[in-house]
Each structure stands twice: as structure tokens, then as C-alpha cells.
Amino acid sequence: MAVPNYQTLMAPVLQALQDGRARPVKEIREVVAVAIGISDEDRLLVVKSGVGVFDSRVGWAVTYLVQAGLVRRPGRAIAQITERGLAVLRDNPDRVDNQILDRFEEFREFKTRARVKEKQPPAAAGVPMPPGTPHETIIAAVEESNAAVAAELLTRVREQDPAFLENLVLKLLTAMGYGGAAGSAEHLGRSGDEGLDGVIKQDPLGLDRIYVQAKRYAADRTVGRPDIQGFVGALHGAQADRGVFITTSRFSTDARDYAEKVAARVILIDGGELSGLLVKYNIGAQDSETFVLKQVDEDFFE
């Protein structure tokens, strides 16, 4: 049979994991190939970059299931079904697709981050939408792929200890250009740091400083106004007027309102923005493939 699309492979992937064991993705591919009858010839099909079509589509099926919370990644290239995944499989033994995954808030947030809905609006009354231009399709695909990487990075960061995040955000801010060639970044996350996890010195003498606080919280945890007030107090104690508060979760409306009104310049970066910046500046991520889109050189014909 021809290699199915990644949505068609979602149910077979869940079925391959339904015993609850954590399995390497390589093993999942083998189980799925046998279960749905993928021929050896079809397994050899590759795209121009050399990646196997079947392997890539199984990988995307796993990625989407992870974004919806049906599958978790307990280790590198390892996947394991969750209780939610078992429940979905019981209710939908033959077909699991994006429409089913869209029931879950985590998946909807993932799609929103990828901005796929703006570029590929859902079909109305079951009528499929016409495809966009090749350029639009490529841009949408890149954004969706990067959003999946960003979501995976955020999950990985949450699994690390607080010190990992504290050092990570200093690397990120340095990569963004803060500190400059003559400045420096220093980790302060230790006893007696007065609630400040790091400082970026913008000049050799450290006269211009940006202080950082990083909080590693679960996705359902909200950072409230008292947390930001504490950070502002720590800034005052350090005689500083600029700071960046970064969390792997989200900020409440009160927290954001307070940060806007306080005299000190305080920037808030939540988990979604953090993960997007990690992808953009290649912190914990790396470039995979480059595609060149050609167009006619009009000047050549004039």
C-alpha cells in the first residue's frame, strides 16, 4: 500500500503503544509498518533531502499526539501512551486525526502558536479549502514545524532543574544581543540572591545592568501579580530599574497590568514566547534543512 499521511498513522501509532510500554520511535515505526502492511519498497521512498517518507510521517504523527497530550516523551526518541491517549483510542479505534486532537486545549494552543489557522482556515460545513500558493504552503509548513520544535523544547526545559532554566535564559538573552561584545552575563541563582537569578552587564564596568528572574513552572501554573511585585522589590534592592521575568508557564492579567504600570521597566516572557525565542536563536535547537524557492529574474529579460 502507498504510505498514508501522518493523520492516518495516528491511530496505528497509538495502537502500537497501547500496552503502556515506553518504546523507541524506531520500534514504533516497525510495529506500525507491519500492522498496516507497508511494503519494503514503500519504506525506501525518500524525499529530496534523503529522509524516509514513512519514517517522517510516523515522526509527525508522534509529534502531533504529543502536542495533544495523548503521548509523552519520557526520554530521547522514546514515546509512551498516556491515559488520555488510551481513552481516545478506546473511543476512536479506527481513526485519530487533527479534528479529534482539536478537542484538547494543548493542541489548540500549539496550532495557534503555529498560526496555521490564519493561513489554513478550517473548512466550512465540510467543504475543503483550496490550497494556497506554493510559497504560502511552504511558509505555513515551516511555521508549523518550528512550533512543534518549540513545544518540544518547552517540555524538555520543564523537565530540567531550575538552575538549567536560569542558565538557559542567560544564554538566550546573550544570543539576542544583550550584553554586547564588551558585556557579560552572570548566573546569580543561589542562596542570598534576593530573588534575582542572573544579571547581564551591558558595559565593561557593569554600570548598565539588566536583572533576570526565571521560574520553571508546569503549564497549568500561573504567575500572578505578587510574583512580579517581589521581582520589582528585588530590582529596587539592587538599585536597578530594568528586569526580565521569564517563566515556562503563563502570566495572569493582573501580573501583566502591574508590569506595565510599575516605574521599573519589566519585560515578561511566558512559556510560549520563550520557546519561540529558543527556536529563533537556536538555543536547544538547530537548523535542519534549507529550501530555496526560485522565481523568474525579470531583469534578465529586459
Buried (B, 14 or more C-beta within 10 A) or exposed (E): EEBBEBBBBBBBBBBBBBEEEEBEBEBBBBBBBEEBEBEEEBBEBEEEEEEBBBBBBBBBBBBBBBBBBBBBBEEEEBBBBBEBBBEBBEEBEEEBBBEBBEEBEBBBBBBEBBBBEEBBEEEEEEEEEEEEEEEEEEBBBEBBBBBBBBBBBBBBBBEEEEBBBBBBBBBBBBBEEBBBEEBBBEBBBEEEBEBBBBBBBBEEEEEBBBBBBBBBBEBEBBBBBEBBBBBBEBBEEBEBBBBBBBBBBBBBEEBBEBBEEBEBEBEBBBBBBBBBBBBBBEBBBEEEEEEEEEEEEEEEEE
